[in-house]
Amino acid sequence: QAAKSARTVVITGIPDGLLHNDVMTDILMIHFQMSKNNGGDVEEVTYPTVRKGVAYVTFEDEEVVERVLKKDEHRLEDKRLSRYYLLNVTRYCENVSSFII
């Protein structure tokens, strides 16, 4: 099993304050599990984080990360949202300074 950081993506552009955090976490999990979004099995969604509108999604398989990053456009759509929101998905990167000994 790949290291957790290799199986995690950073999601930005999440509409802040529209819904309860647990509801938004649920919507994000569903979005990234759907095959139409190039998703796969989600191990964990970390939301909210210290930065507003940012979440971390950890997949069970590293290959899913590659597929999700290749998708042109991630539209967060749900009946609980009044419209769709474009999400920005980037590779999770450990703080580089933590590798300096």
C-alpha positions in Angstrom: 0.0 0.0 0.0 1.4 3.3 -1.1 2.2 6.0 1.5 -0.8 8.0 2.5 0.6 11.2 1.0 0.9 9.5 -2.4 -2.8 8.6 -2.3 -4.0 12.1 -1.4 -5.1 15.0 -3.4 -5.8 18.6 -2.4 -9.2 20.0 -3.3 -9.7 23.8 -3.5 -12.7 25.9 -4.6 -15.1 24.2 -2.2 -18.0 26.6 -1.4 -17.5 27.6 2.2 -20.3 28.0 4.7 -23.1 26.9 2.4 -23.8 23.5 4.1 -22.8 21.8 7.3 -19.2 20.5 7.2 -20.4 16.8 7.5 -22.8 17.3 4.5 -20.0 18.9 2.4 -17.7 16.0 3.4 -20.3 13.5 2.2 -20.8 15.4 -1.1 -17.0 15.4 -1.7 -16.8 11.7 -0.9 -19.6 10.9 -3.4 -18.0 13.1 -6.1 -14.6 11.4 -5.9 -16.0 7.9 -5.8 -18.0 8.3 -9.0 -16.5 6.8 -12.1 -17.7 9.7 -14.2 -15.3 11.8 -12.2 -12.5 9.3 -12.8 -12.8 8.5 -9.1 -12.4 5.4 -7.0 -12.6 4.1 -3.5 -12.1 6.9 -1.0 -10.4 6.1 2.2 -10.8 9.4 3.9 -12.0 13.0 3.3 -10.5 15.7 5.6 -12.8 18.7 5.7 -12.8 21.3 7.0 -9.1 22.1 7.1 -7.3 25.2 8.5 -7.7 26.8 5.1 -11.2 27.8 4.1 -12.6 25.9 1.0 -9.9 23.3 1.1 -10.2 19.6 1.6 -7.9 16.5 1.4 -9.1 13.4 -0.2 -7.2 10.1 0.3 -7.9 7.2 -2.0 -7.3 3.6 -1.3 -5.3 3.2 -4.5 -2.6 5.5 -5.9 -3.8 4.9 -9.5 -7.0 6.7 -8.7 -5.0 9.9 -7.9 -3.5 9.8 -11.4 -6.9 9.4 -13.0 -8.5 12.2 -10.9 -5.7 14.6 -11.8 -6.1 13.8 -15.5 -9.8 14.8 -15.5 -10.1 18.2 -17.2 -12.9 19.6 -15.0 -14.2 18.6 -11.6 -17.7 20.0 -11.2 -19.1 19.6 -7.7 -22.8 19.0 -8.3 -25.4 17.9 -5.7 -29.1 18.6 -5.2 -28.2 20.2 -1.9 -26.1 22.8 -3.8 -27.9 25.6 -5.7 -25.4 25.4 -8.6 -22.3 23.5 -9.5 -18.8 24.6 -8.3 -15.6 24.0 -10.2 -13.0 22.3 -8.0 -9.3 22.6 -8.4 -7.6 19.2 -7.8 -3.8 19.0 -7.2 -1.4 16.4 -5.9 -0.7 16.5 -2.2 2.8 17.4 -1.4 4.5 16.9 1.9 6.3 20.0 3.2 9.7 19.8 1.5 11.6 21.1 4.5 10.6 18.0 6.5 12.9 16.0 4.3 16.0 18.1 5.1 18.1 16.4 7.8 
